[in-house]
Amino acid sequence: MSFSLNKCMLIGVLGKDAETTFTTSNVAVTKFSVATTHSKKKGETWENITTWHNCTAFSLNDFTTDKLKKGAKVYVEGRIDHQTYEKDGQTKHFTQIIVNGFDGIIILDKKDTVQGSQAENQTETKPEIREEADENLPF
């Protein structure tokens, strides 16, 4: 038996708000699209190329689905799924990312974690850094 791996990891931005529907057995199905961008040199200049990825997640919690809004930066991990169907006598191909459950999505935006005047009152504490030379260290 040979081993195989089908794993996809994306960091990108949502193109629109996620949409959640329910199956007949009451399983939540959340669909959203993620845009990733890479650069390609064209002549003497660099060109940004955006790729859209259709993602489907099952049984996400309400907290996560509420954060999946247009423009949100997210990390998505899952597997690539290719499907074929027929419409009007023509064969159509569809590729999507099936998200790995709850741990397959991480919201990378931090702007909603602290709201209003609370953000002004909170200060970020940084550890004190000493720049003393310790002559006992071997490096």
C-alpha positions as CSV (number, residue, x, y, z in Angstrom):
1,M,0.0,0.0,0.0
2,S,1.4,3.4,-0.9
3,F,0.9,6.5,1.2
4,S,-0.5,9.7,-0.1
5,L,-1.0,13.2,1.2
6,N,-3.7,15.8,0.3
7,K,-3.1,18.9,2.4
8,C,-3.7,22.5,1.6
9,M,-2.7,25.5,3.8
10,L,-3.8,29.0,2.9
11,I,-3.4,32.5,4.4
12,G,-5.6,35.0,2.6
13,V,-8.5,37.4,2.8
14,L,-12.2,36.6,2.6
15,G,-13.9,38.0,-0.5
16,K,-17.3,38.1,1.0
17,D,-19.2,37.1,4.2
18,A,-19.3,33.3,4.8
19,E,-22.7,31.7,4.1
20,T,-24.0,28.9,6.4
21,T,-26.7,26.5,5.4
22,F,-28.0,23.3,7.0
23,T,-28.3,19.8,5.6
24,T,-31.5,17.7,6.1
25,S,-29.7,16.0,9.0
26,N,-29.1,19.5,10.6
27,V,-25.3,19.7,9.9
28,A,-24.0,23.2,9.4
29,V,-22.2,23.8,6.0
30,T,-20.3,27.0,5.8
31,K,-19.0,28.2,2.5
32,F,-16.6,31.1,1.8
33,S,-13.9,32.2,-0.6
34,V,-10.3,33.1,0.2
35,A,-8.1,35.2,-2.0
36,T,-4.3,34.6,-2.0
37,T,-1.8,36.8,-3.9
38,H,1.6,36.1,-5.3
39,S,4.0,38.1,-7.4
40,K,5.3,37.2,-10.8
41,K,8.0,39.1,-12.8
42,K,6.8,40.3,-16.1
43,G,9.5,42.0,-18.0
44,E,11.1,44.6,-15.7
45,T,8.1,44.9,-13.4
46,W,6.4,42.7,-10.8
47,E,2.8,41.8,-11.3
48,N,0.5,40.7,-8.4
49,I,-1.7,37.7,-9.3
50,T,-4.7,36.8,-7.1
51,T,-6.1,33.3,-6.9
52,W,-9.6,32.6,-5.4
53,H,-10.1,29.4,-3.4
54,N,-13.6,28.1,-2.6
55,C,-13.7,26.6,0.9
56,T,-16.3,24.5,2.6
57,A,-16.4,23.8,6.4
58,F,-18.7,21.5,8.3
59,S,-20.1,22.1,11.8
60,L,-18.2,25.2,12.7
61,N,-19.0,26.9,16.0
62,D,-20.9,30.2,16.0
63,F,-17.9,32.2,17.2
64,T,-15.9,31.3,14.1
65,T,-18.7,31.8,11.6
66,D,-19.4,35.2,13.1
67,K,-15.8,36.3,12.4
68,L,-15.8,35.1,8.8
69,K,-16.6,38.5,7.2
70,K,-15.5,40.1,4.0
71,G,-11.9,41.4,4.3
72,A,-11.0,39.2,7.3
73,K,-7.6,37.7,7.1
74,V,-7.6,33.9,7.8
75,Y,-5.5,30.8,7.9
76,V,-7.3,27.8,6.3
77,E,-6.1,24.2,6.4
78,G,-7.8,21.3,4.7
79,R,-7.7,19.0,1.7
80,I,-8.2,19.7,-2.0
81,D,-11.4,18.2,-3.4
82,H,-12.2,18.0,-7.2
83,Q,-15.8,17.3,-8.2
84,T,-17.4,16.8,-11.6
85,Y,-21.1,17.3,-12.4
86,E,-23.2,17.7,-15.5
87,K,-25.2,20.8,-16.3
88,D,-27.1,21.4,-19.6
89,G,-25.4,18.5,-21.2
90,Q,-21.9,19.8,-20.4
91,T,-19.5,18.4,-17.9
92,K,-18.4,21.0,-15.2
93,H,-15.4,20.8,-12.9
94,F,-15.3,22.3,-9.5
95,T,-12.4,22.5,-7.0
96,Q,-12.8,23.4,-3.4
97,I,-10.9,23.2,-0.1
98,I,-12.6,21.0,2.5
99,V,-11.6,22.6,5.8
100,N,-10.3,20.4,8.7
101,G,-13.0,20.9,11.3
102,F,-12.6,23.5,14.1
103,D,-8.8,23.6,14.0
104,G,-8.8,24.2,10.2
105,I,-9.6,27.9,10.5
106,I,-7.7,30.5,12.4
107,I,-8.9,34.1,12.3
108,L,-5.8,36.3,12.0
109,D,-7.4,39.7,12.4
110,K,-7.0,41.2,15.8
111,K,-9.0,44.4,15.3
112,D,-12.2,43.1,16.8
113,T,-10.6,41.7,20.0
114,V,-10.6,45.1,21.8
115,Q,-13.3,47.7,21.0
116,G,-13.7,51.4,21.6
117,S,-12.1,53.1,24.5
118,Q,-10.8,49.9,26.0
119,A,-8.2,49.8,23.2
120,E,-6.9,53.2,24.3
121,N,-6.7,52.2,28.0
122,Q,-4.8,49.0,27.4
123,T,-1.0,49.3,27.1
124,E,1.1,46.5,25.6
125,T,3.7,45.3,28.1
126,K,7.0,44.3,26.7
127,P,9.6,42.3,28.5
128,E,12.7,44.2,29.6
129,I,15.6,43.5,27.4
130,R,19.1,43.8,28.9
131,E,22.0,44.5,26.7
132,E,24.7,43.6,29.2
133,A,27.6,41.5,28.1
134,D,28.0,38.4,30.1
135,E,31.6,37.3,29.9
136,N,30.9,33.8,31.2
137,L,29.0,32.8,28.1
138,P,31.0,30.7,25.5
139,F,29.6,32.6,22.6
